[in-house]
Amino acid sequence: MFKYLVASILGLFLLGCLEQSKNQGSQSKIEGEEEAVLVEPPHVPPPIKRSHNTKVIVKLEVIEKKMNITDGVEYTFWTFGGAVPGKFIRVKQGDLIEFHLRNNPSSKMPHNIDLHAVTGPGGGAVSSFTLPGHESVFSFKALKAGLFVYHCATAPVGMHIANGMYGLILVEPPEGLVKVDKEYYVMQGDFYTKGKFGAQGYQPFDMEKAIDEKPTYVVFNGSTNSLKGDKALKAEVGERVRLFVGNGGPNLVSSFHVIGEIFDNVHREAGSNVDHNIQTTLVPAGGASIVDFQVDVPGNLILVDHSIFRAFNKGALGFIKVEGEENKVIYSGKIEDNVYLPEGGAIQEVNEKEERTIAKTLEDQIKLGKNIFVQNCAACHQPDGKGVTGAFPPLAASDWLNKDPKRAISVVKNGLTGSITVNGEVYNGVMPALGLSNEQIANVLTYVFHSWENNKHIITPQQVKAIPIEKAKENH
């Protein structure tokens, strides 16, 4: 009997704590005011140090602007604060938010904002419909802690979101978040252009593709290159990294994964419950997640949507560059490289279908070759041709590539397995045959040879055709 009495008392106590937490935001006292620090991705404002609640003034401007969605491809983004995703907003549970939505006079469309952190009609959308050159002001109490999406909700809603009108607002719990060494802001979105992936020049929005949910691009932070090269996220061995991960959609669910890491802690859908040791977490369209992990070894960690063709063929790929001392116990690197020759083996076949657009000039050939490179090669060898140290050899100023154009043709046509030395560094891996036509191989190699301080060889389809189709073999 005593056991059941204790359980009942404990249950009432926990229920009281839950109600106290639930009412935390609505009953808090407001002291003073401050203007919110708004930060563009991939960075976030610093953690909130104050212990009291205050009035937070948020000033966010809508700007319609052309930016590159990938190399050589312009798109008109509609943005909150000039960036995709919009600027990161950080407040505290119980704060009173005075929101100023400003629509730049150069805008062609009215806009508003729906914040999933708002308890009220339309998440603020009803009160924030704003014409170009105007400002709307409304307020709300941050009642619940969590990481929330905000987006435009002006008709047609899907089009506004598809053009990049989304971002994240973090409502910290009263006690704040557990301290980490680095915090970053990553948000996925799917984009719909008239032209195919990599088609050069200005590309307008395609409503039919959007309705059919067939995106041309799926990217992090508004571009295929937003988290690559000099823009890669950075960390040191031993540091704990927190990612605020959002998904603006408008259509796709993200299977968010970091290749080379396991999430120590995951706030699924950015709620209060925390799961541990998670490999991949689903982030719904219009949802978010908070993940953190300690980095233990140096190298490049790769952020992907593990619906994997989106990563390597539509752009949902980024990097965390980790520097520091190696730990061979945790990760040894390759210890041995032994020959393995199973019986049989199929001869690789190459699709010899004629390319739709035949290059008539060297300029055409380079332009077409760049499109092929972006679609098939950039994910590994990187958009700047510099490769990934220890994984994918550089094509930029490559002594191995420039020494023998016929060998380069054979590699693209037949694939490559084994060890090669490029600019003094040994690479050991597998490159599959890509199934390109003779015309496509000639174009992409001509583009590579005319880029990044290479020796400007011109490759013709006739030269490609002269190279025989072979069994995959080691090349040194």
N, C-alpha and C positions, 0 to 999 in steps of 0.2 A: 504494500500500500504506500509506504514511504517513497519507494522508487517512482511510482506513478505521480505522486505529489510533486517530487523534485522535477520530474520531466515537464509537468504542467507549468510550474513556476518558471522554468528555463524557457519554455515555449513562449510564455507571455512576455518575458524579458526580451527575447529576440524580436518578437513582434513589435514591441515598443521601440527597439533600436531601429528597426526597419522604418517605422512610421516617422521617427525622428530624422532619419536620413532623407526620407521622402519629402519631409517638410522643410529641410534645411534651407533650400533655395527661397521658398516663399516667405519665411519668417526672419530672414537675415536683416540686420540693420545696415543701412548704407551710410558710409562716411566719406565725404569729399568726392572728388572726381579726377579722372585722368584721361588722356587721349591714348587710344590703343596704338601699339607699335605693330604695324602691318608689314609682313615680310614676303618677298617673292620666293617661289620654289627654286631650289630644293631646301632652302633654309627655313627656320622657324624662329619666332620671337623667343627670348629667354624665358625660363620658368618664372612663375609669379612668386615673389617672395613675401608680399604683404600677407598678414594674418587676418585682416578685416575685409569686408566687402565694400565696393565703391561703385560709383557711377562711371562707366567706361564709354567714352565717346568714340564711335567707329565711323571713319570717313572713308568711303569706298567709291571709286569712280569707275564707271563703265566706259571703256574705250574700244572702238572698232578699229582694227589695224591689220595690215598685211604683214605676215611673218612667214618664214620658211618652215614647212612641216617636215621636209627632208632636203638634202642638197639639191639646189636648182628648182625647187617646187615651192611656189608661193600660194598661200591660202589666206582668205580674209577671216581672221579670228574675231569673235566678239568676246571681250575679256572683262574681268573684274580686276581693275588695277593695272592693266597693260600686260598681264602675264597669263599663261595657261599652265596649270590651274590658277585660279585667282589667289590673291594674297592671303596668307595664313593669318587667322584671327585667334588670339589666345586670351581667354577670360577665366574667371573663377566662379564656381557654383555659388549662386546667391547674388552675383553682381547684377546691377541694373544697366542694361545696354541701351544707349541712345544712338540709334543707327541713322547715318546720313548717306543716302544713296544718290550719287550725282551722275548724270548722264552727259558726257562730253558733248558740246555743241556740234562737233563734227560728225556725231553719230547719225545714221540714217533711220534707225529704228528706236521705238520706245522699249524700255526694259524695266524689270523689277527684280526682286530677290525673294526666294523662299529658303529660309534657314531651317534645317531640320532640328535645330536646337530651340526653336521658338514654339511655345504653346499658345496657339492663337490662329485665326483664320488664314489659311494659305501659308502658314509659317512666315508671315510678314508680307507675302505677295500682294494681298488685298490693299495694304497701306503704302506700298512702295512703287506703284506704277508711275514711271518717270519718263517724260518726253525729253528729246534732245535739248540740251541747254537748261534743264531744270534739275532741282534737288528735292527729294522726298525725305521726310524725317519721321521716324516712329521709334518706339521703345519697347523693350521686353525684359522680363526677368529670366535669368539663366537658372532654371529650376533643377535641371538634371545634369549630372556630370557625364562626360563622354566626348567622343570625337564625332562630329556631325558634318554632313555634307551641306553646302549651300549651293543654289543654282538659280538661274533665271526661270521664271514660270510665265512669261508672256507668250501668248499664242503666236505661231505654233510652237508649243513648249519644246517638242523634240528637236526642232531646228535650232533654237537658241542654245540648248544644251550641246547639241552636236557641233556647234561652232565654238565650243570651248568655254561656255559660261557656267563654270562650277568651281568650287574650292572647298576648303575645310575650315571649320571653327572648332577649336578645342575648349571645352569647359572643364577646367581642372577641378577635381574634388577638393573639399576644404583642406585636407592634409597634403595636397599636391601629389605629384607623381614621384615614384622612386627615382633617385638621382642616377643619371647615366652620363657617359663621357661625350657622346655625340647624338644629336637629334636631326633627322632629315624628313623632308616632306616630299612624298612621291604619290602621284595621282594618275591613274590610267584613264584613257578615253578612246573611243572609237570614232573615226572620221570617215566621211563619205564624199569622195571627189568624182567629178565627171571622168577624168582620166584614170588610167591604171596606176598601180603602185610605181612610183619613180618616173612617171610621165612628166617631162620637163615643162617649165614655164608656170604661168598662173593657172590654178585649177579651182573652178567654182564648186559649190556644194551641190550634191546630187540627192534630191529628195526621194527619188524612187529607190535608190540603193539603201537609203536610211530606213524607209518603210519596210523593205525586204530584209533588213538586218544583215546586209552584206557589205561590211566596211572595207574600204581601200587600205586604210591605215589603222593600226591599233598601237598606241604609243604611250609612253610615260612622259608626263610634264610637257605635252603639246608638240613633241618633235621626236623623230627617230634618233636624233643626236643629242638630246637634252642631258643624258647621263653618260656620255662617252668622252674619251680623250681627256682634254683639259677640264671638262665638265663632270668627270666621274666623281662620285662621292669619295671621301677620304677617311681613313681610320688607321690607328696604330695597333699593333699586336698587343693584346691584353685589355684593350678598351671595350666598353659595352656600348653598343649602338642601338638606338631606338628609331624605328621608322614609323611615321604616321602615314598610313597607306589609305588612299581613297580611290573610289571608282566613280567617275562622272557618268560613265556610260556614253550615250544614252541607252544602249541595248545590251551589251555583253556583260556576263559575269566573269570576273577575273579569278584565275587560279594562281595566286601570287606565291612565288617561290624564289629563294635566293640559292643559286647553285654554289655548293661548297659550304653551306651553313645549315644549321638546324635552329629553329626559333626556340629560345629558352622559354619565353613567355609570349602568349598570344591573347590579346583581348578580342575575342571573336566578335565581329561586327561592332567593335569598339565599345562593348558593354562592360559591365562590372565583373563578370566571370572571367577568370584567367585559366587558360590551358597551358600545358608545358610540353616541350620536346615535340613540336609540330614541324612537319616538313613543308607542307603547302597549305595555305589557308584560302578559303573562298571569300571574295569581297564582292558583294552584290552591286549591281548598278544602283547608284544612289546610296551606297553604304561605305563603310570604312572599317579599318582594323588597325590595331596598334601592336607591333611586334618588337621584341628586343632580343639581342643575342650578344655574346662575347666573342670577339674575333681572336683566334688562338694562333694562327699561322699567317705568314705574308702571302700575297698573291692577289689575283683579281677575282672577286666574288661577282657573280653575274645575276642581275635581277631579271626575272622573266615572268610573263604570263605562261604558265605551264600547259596551256592549250597551245602547244609548242610551235605550230606553224605561225601563230601570231607573233611569236618572238623572232623567229629567223626569217620570216617572209613578209611580215606586216609592220615590224618595227618595235614591238614591245620588249625592249632589251636595254639594259643599262649596267653600269659597273660600280662596284665599291673597290677602290684601290687600297689594299692593306699593306702597310710597310712595317718592317721590324725584323727581329731575329727569327730564324727558322727554328722549328721544333720537330726534329726528325722522328720523335716518338709518336707525336700526333699525326704527322703526315710525312712520309719518307721521301716522296718523289719516286721517280722510276729507279729501281734497283738493278734490274737486268733487262736486256733486250735480246730475246732469243728468237731464232727462226722457227716458224711453225708452218709446215707445208702439208695440208690435208690432201687426200686424194681427190682427183677431179678438179672442179672449178669451172665456172661458166665464163665464156667470153662475153665481155660487156658490149652491148649494142648501143649505138648512138642514133638518136633520132635525126634523120637527115631531111626533115621537112623544111621546105624553103621558108626563110624568114619573111614576114609580111612586108616589112619595109627594107628595101635594099639600099645600102649606102652608095651614093653617087660621087661623093667627094670625101676627102680626108676629114673635113669638119663634120660631115654627117656620120662618118664612121666612129669618130670619137664621141659624138653625142649619143649615138645608139649604144656604143660600148659602155658608156657611163651608166645608162639605164640598166643594162645587164649586170654590171658590177654591183650596183646598189641592191638589186633584187637577189643576187646569188652569192656574192663574195664579201660584201661589206661587213656582215655580221661576224665573220671570223677574222678577216684581214683588216677590218676597221675602215671607216669612211676616208681616213687620211692615209691609208695604205701602210700604216706603221705596225700592223699586226698586234699580237698579244704575247708579251715576253714569256717564253717557255711553253707556249701552246701553239700559236699560229705565226708562221714566219712573215717578216715584213715584205711587202712588194715595193715600198718606197726605197729608191737608191739601192736596189737589191743586186749584189754582185752575182749571185746564183742565177737570177732571172736574166740579167743583161748579157751573161756570157754566152748563152745558147738559145736563140729564139725557137729553134726546132724542138728543143727539149721542153720549152715552155708550152708549145702547142700540144705536144704529146701528153703533158700533165693534165691540161684542161680537157683533152679529148679522152684520155684513158684512165685518169686518176693517178694517184701517187701513194705508195706505201713504203715506209722505211725512214731512214735517217738521212737528213741533208744538213749542210752547213751553210748558213746565210749570214753574211757580214760578220763572220767569226763565231757565230753562235749555233749550236747544234739543236735541231728540231727533229722530233721523232713522232710521227703520227700517221693518220690516214686522211687523204683527200679523195672523195669519191668522184667518179666521172659525173658530170653535171647534165649529160644528155642534151647538150646544145648543138645547134646546127653548125655547119662549116662557116656560114656567114656570121652567126652570133659569136663563135669562138674568135674569128678574125677581128670582129669589132671590139670585143672586150679586151683582147690582148693589145690591140692598137691603142685603146684608151689607157691601159696600164703603162705601156711603154712611153706614152706621151705625157705621163703624169709623174709628179714627185721625184724629179731629177733622174728619171730613167733615160735610156739612150735613143728614144724616138724611132724605134723600129716600126715599120708599117707591115702589118700581117694581112695577107690576102686569103680569100676563101680557097683559092687554088693551092696555096701552101698548106692549108689545113687539110684539104682533101688528100694531099700527097702523103700525109703521115698515116701509117696503117693503124687500124684498131687492134689492140693487143690485149693479152691477159694482164690483169693487175700484177705489178711486180715491184720489187724494191728498186729505188733509184738513188744513186749516190753522186 
